[in-house]
């Protein structure tokens, strides 16, 4: 069967889609990554795959693994854990734990999220570590990160304390943030808590450092980070209406700069882009040729609504085409994937949408096979027209 790559002009979409290129967001952050969660559209990527010191933002991985342990009944929120000398010795942001404490897991998790407790991370790490050490847990963190697709993350400890080789990329942190939001909705509200006064021990460290919480921009997470090597960073998320944006920034020079850039990114993401449903489930977008079938062509439809992110202001048509290898051999089953609708909004990543057969097409029977074979033979001997067999292109 002769097959070729076909590109069909999607005229219906050209009448629907308009877009203008949005000016790239200029940020002072050393590295940044901004993603629209619902559509997966990357709005900004700056050094996003470079492994960098993540500071306390890497605590999100410890939290993720703790949430998994609670979900799998390997850890209980009401369980009390002992504090080792190693955990107590951590400086920086802490819950001021000591070796006489037995602390409830729920308090440790809030201590990590709200207070950025280095000691709380170590307590969780030692409880879940294969060998009872924080280093053993860090190796487990790295292995789990690889399983989750975070290929530019390597952990040396549980909390982001400065250490050679402890690295994460901005894209990896965004992947992790998305997993925390989608996989653990029962725990995610903790990230929006602005205060946690654990046992009254540290009035000076009871407030969440996330500068966006309480600003009325829909921010509800996730984690700040700061060391002299990493600068100031934030893994943030905000939701307005039905849209959620996830962003990661790092390498800023001050907490004020972090706050300003974070708010700018959230406002830019929601004000400059909007979700648009461009295709409805069952919309007929084109046809594909069928080889040796009862029908010569089969309509192509989307099997789901297609919503994409577009800049708010539009002026030019968006290129869109249907691509498939054909003609397609019968029989064809209703719902069988046949082609791709490729949409190329200017200034945004290409979007590919699977298209399926609207209906089944059975084999064409003896008469169709005989006619097709005769036409092919005539072409081979130069006796027929140069055009393809009807319905097969």
C-alpha positions in Angstrom: 0.0 0.0 0.0 1.5 3.4 -1.0 1.6 5.7 2.0 2.6 9.4 2.2 2.6 12.2 4.8 -0.4 14.4 4.2 -0.8 18.0 5.5 -4.3 19.3 5.4 -5.0 23.0 5.8 -7.4 23.3 8.8 -9.5 26.1 7.4 -12.1 26.0 10.2 -9.6 26.7 12.8 -8.0 29.5 10.9 -11.4 31.3 11.2 -11.5 30.8 14.9 -8.0 31.4 16.2 -6.4 34.8 16.4 -3.3 35.7 18.3 -0.6 38.3 18.7 2.8 37.5 20.0 3.2 38.6 23.6 6.3 40.4 24.6 8.6 38.1 26.6 8.5 38.8 30.3 11.8 40.3 31.4 12.9 39.1 34.9 15.8 39.9 37.1 15.8 36.3 38.4 18.8 34.2 37.4 16.5 31.4 36.5 12.7 31.2 36.1 9.9 28.9 34.8 6.3 29.8 34.5 3.6 27.3 33.5 -0.2 27.4 33.0 -1.3 24.3 34.9 -4.5 23.6 33.0 -3.1 23.6 29.5 0.5 22.8 30.4 1.6 25.9 28.3 5.1 27.2 29.3 4.8 30.9 29.5 8.4 31.7 30.5 11.6 29.6 30.6 14.9 31.1 31.6 17.8 28.8 32.4 15.0 26.4 33.5 16.9 23.2 33.1 20.1 24.3 34.7 20.7 22.5 38.0 21.1 25.2 40.7 21.3 25.3 44.5 17.6 25.3 45.5 18.0 26.3 49.1 14.8 25.6 51.1 12.7 25.1 48.0 14.1 21.5 48.0 12.1 20.9 51.1 9.1 20.4 48.8 10.6 17.0 47.9 10.8 16.0 51.5 7.2 17.0 51.9 6.1 15.1 48.8 7.7 11.9 50.1 6.2 12.5 53.6 2.7 12.9 52.0 3.3 9.7 50.0 4.2 7.9 53.3 1.0 9.2 55.0 -1.1 8.1 52.0 0.5 4.7 52.0 0.0 4.3 55.8 3.8 4.2 56.4 3.4 7.3 58.5 0.5 8.8 60.5 -0.3 12.4 60.9 -0.9 11.8 64.6 2.3 9.8 65.1 5.0 11.3 67.3 8.6 11.2 66.1 11.8 11.6 68.2 14.3 14.3 67.5 17.9 13.2 67.0 21.0 15.2 68.0 21.7 15.6 64.2 18.3 17.2 63.6 18.6 19.4 66.7 22.0 20.7 65.5 20.7 22.3 62.4 20.8 26.1 62.3 19.0 28.5 60.0 15.2 28.4 60.1 14.1 25.9 62.7 11.3 24.9 65.0 13.8 25.0 67.9 13.4 21.3 68.5 15.6 19.4 71.0 16.3 15.7 71.8 13.7 15.6 74.6 10.9 16.3 72.1 8.5 13.9 70.5 6.7 15.8 67.8 3.5 15.0 66.0 3.9 14.5 62.2 1.2 17.1 61.5 3.2 19.7 63.4 6.4 18.7 61.7 4.8 19.1 58.3 3.5 22.6 59.2 6.9 23.4 60.6 8.4 22.6 57.3 5.8 24.5 55.2 5.2 27.6 57.3 8.4 27.9 59.4 10.8 26.3 56.9 12.2 24.2 59.7 15.5 22.5 58.8 15.3 20.4 62.0 11.7 19.3 61.1 12.9 18.1 57.7 15.7 16.0 59.3 13.3 14.4 61.7 11.0 13.3 58.9 14.0 12.2 56.8 15.4 10.0 59.5 12.0 8.4 60.1 11.6 7.5 56.4 15.2 6.8 55.6 16.1 3.2 54.6 19.1 3.3 57.0 17.8 5.8 59.5 20.1 8.6 58.4 19.3 11.9 56.6 21.9 11.0 53.9 20.1 7.7 53.2 16.9 9.6 52.8 18.6 12.1 50.4 19.6 9.2 48.2 16.0 8.0 48.3 14.9 11.5 47.3 17.2 11.5 44.3 15.9 8.1 43.2 12.3 9.1 43.6 12.9 12.4 41.7 14.2 10.4 38.7 11.1 8.3 38.8 9.0 11.4 38.6 10.8 12.8 35.6 12.9 15.3 37.6 16.2 14.6 35.8 18.1 17.6 36.9 17.7 17.1 40.7 20.2 15.6 43.1 19.8 15.7 46.8 22.4 15.6 49.5 20.2 16.5 52.4 16.5 16.9 53.2 16.2 20.7 53.6 18.5 22.5 51.1 21.2 23.3 53.6 24.2 24.4 51.4 26.1 21.3 50.3 28.2 20.5 47.2 26.1 18.7 44.6 22.7 19.5 46.1 20.9 20.8 43.0 17.5 21.2 41.4 16.3 22.9 38.1 13.4 25.3 38.0 11.5 23.0 35.7 12.0 20.1 38.1 10.6 22.3 40.9 7.6 23.2 38.8 7.0 19.5 38.1 7.2 18.8 41.9 4.8 21.7 42.6 2.3 20.4 40.2 2.4 16.9 41.7 1.9 18.3 45.2 -1.2 20.2 44.0 -2.8 17.5 42.0 -1.8 14.3 44.0 -2.4 15.7 47.5 -5.4 18.0 47.6 -6.0 17.0 51.2 -2.7 18.4 52.3 -2.2 21.3 49.9 -4.3 23.8 51.9 -1.4 23.8 54.5 0.7 25.7 52.0 -1.6 28.7 52.3 -1.4 28.9 56.1 0.3 32.2 57.0 1.1 31.5 60.6 2.1 28.5 62.8 3.0 29.1 66.4 4.5 25.8 67.4 4.5 25.4 71.1 5.1 29.2 71.5 8.8 28.5 71.1 9.8 31.0 68.4 7.6 34.1 68.2 10.1 35.5 65.7 9.7 32.5 63.3 6.0 31.9 63.2 5.0 33.6 59.9 5.1 32.1 56.4 7.7 33.8 54.2 5.7 33.5 51.0 5.3 37.2 50.0 2.2 36.6 47.9 -0.1 35.1 50.6 -2.8 37.6 51.6 -2.3 39.9 48.6 -5.6 38.9 47.0 -4.0 37.6 43.8 -5.1 34.0 44.4 -1.7 32.8 45.8 -1.9 29.6 47.9 1.7 28.2 47.9 4.3 26.9 48.0 7.8 27.5 49.3 10.5 30.2 49.6 14.2 29.6 49.6 17.3 31.6 50.4 21.0 31.1 50.9 23.9 33.3 50.0 24.8 30.9 47.2 21.3 30.5 45.8 20.0 34.0 46.4 16.2 34.5 47.0 13.8 32.2 45.3 10.2 31.1 45.4 8.1 28.2 44.1 4.7 29.8 43.8 1.2 29.1 42.6 -1.9 31.2 42.3 -5.4 30.4 41.1 -7.9 32.9 39.7 -11.2 31.6 38.5 -10.6 28.2 36.9 -7.0 29.0 35.9 -3.9 28.1 38.0 -0.4 29.3 37.3 2.8 27.6 38.7 6.0 29.5 38.7 9.6 29.1 40.0 12.2 31.9 40.4 15.7 31.8 41.8 18.8 34.0 42.2 17.2 37.3 43.2 19.2 39.7 45.3 16.7 40.4 48.1 13.5 39.4 49.7 11.9 42.6 48.4 13.0 41.7 44.8 11.6 38.3 45.2 8.2 39.7 46.3 8.1 42.2 43.5 9.0 39.7 40.8 6.6 37.1 42.1 3.7 39.5 42.0 4.7 40.8 38.6 4.7 37.2 37.2 1.3 36.4 38.6 -0.3 39.5 37.3 1.4 39.1 33.8 0.3 35.4 33.6 -3.3 36.1 34.3 -3.7 39.4 32.5 -1.9 38.7 29.3 -3.2 35.2 28.6 -6.7 33.6 28.5 -7.9 30.0 28.0 -9.9 29.5 24.8 -11.8 26.4 23.8 -11.1 26.1 20.1 -12.5 22.6 19.4 -15.4 20.8 20.9 -15.6 17.0 21.3 -17.0 15.6 18.0 -16.2 18.6 15.8 -15.5 17.4 12.3 -12.1 18.9 11.3 -11.2 17.1 8.1 -11.1 13.8 6.3 -8.5 11.0 5.8 -8.2 8.8 2.8 -9.0 5.1 3.3 -7.3 2.2 1.4 -9.4 -0.8 0.5 -12.3 0.3 2.5 -16.1 0.4 2.0 -15.8 4.1 2.2 -13.1 6.1 0.4 -12.7 8.7 3.2 -13.4 8.9 6.9 -14.1 12.1 8.8 -11.7 13.2 11.5 -12.9 14.5 14.9 -11.5 15.4 18.3 -12.5 13.0 21.0 -12.4 15.7 23.7 -12.7 19.5 24.0 -9.5 21.3 23.2 -8.7 24.3 25.3 -5.5 26.3 24.7 -3.9 29.3 26.2 -3.7 32.4 24.0 -2.7 36.0 24.5 -5.6 38.2 25.3 -5.1 40.6 22.4 -5.1 39.0 18.9 -4.5 40.2 15.4 -3.1 37.5 13.2 -4.3 34.0 12.3 -2.8 31.0 14.0 -1.4 28.4 11.6 -3.1 25.0 12.1 -3.0 21.9 10.0 -3.9 18.2 10.1 -1.0 15.7 9.6 -1.4 12.0 8.9 0.2 9.1 7.1 -2.2 7.8 4.5 -4.1 6.4 2.9 -5.0 4.4 6.0 -5.6 0.7 5.6 -9.2 -0.6 6.3 -10.7 -1.8 8.5 -10.9 1.3 10.7 -12.6 1.4 14.1 -14.6 4.3 15.4 -12.5 6.3 17.8 -9.2 5.0 16.3 -6.5 7.7 16.3 -5.8 8.7 12.7 -4.1 12.0 12.6 -2.7 15.0 14.6 -4.1 18.5 14.6 -1.0 20.8 14.9 -1.6 24.3 16.1 1.3 26.8 16.2 0.4 30.0 18.2 3.0 32.7 17.6 5.2 33.1 20.6 3.9 29.9 22.3 4.8 26.3 22.1 3.3 24.1 19.3 0.2 22.1 20.3 -0.6 18.7 19.0 -4.1 17.3 19.3 -5.0 13.7 18.4 -7.8 13.3 15.9 -9.8 10.1 15.7 -12.1 8.4 13.1 -15.7 9.6 13.4 -17.0 6.2 12.4 -15.9 2.7 11.5 -15.0 1.8 8.0 -15.1 -2.0 7.2 -13.2 -3.7 4.4 -14.5 -2.9 1.0 -15.2 -6.4 -0.3 -14.1 -8.2 -3.5 -15.2 -5.5 -5.9 -13.2 -2.7 -4.2 -10.1 -4.9 -3.9 -10.3 -5.9 -7.6 -10.7 -2.3 -8.8 -7.9 -1.1 -6.6 -5.5 -3.8 -7.7 -6.3 -3.2 -11.3 -5.7 0.5 -11.0 -2.4 -0.1 -9.2 -1.3 -2.5 -12.0 -2.2 0.0 -14.7 -0.2 2.7 -12.9 2.8 0.4 -12.7 2.7 -0.3 -16.4 2.1 3.3 -17.3 -1.4 2.6 -18.6 -3.4 4.7 -16.1 -3.6 8.3 -15.0 -0.9 9.7 -12.7 -3.5 10.6 -10.1 -3.9 8.4 -7.0 -6.7 5.9 -6.8 -9.8 7.8 -5.9 -10.3 8.2 -2.2 -6.8 7.0 -1.3 -5.0 10.2 -1.0 
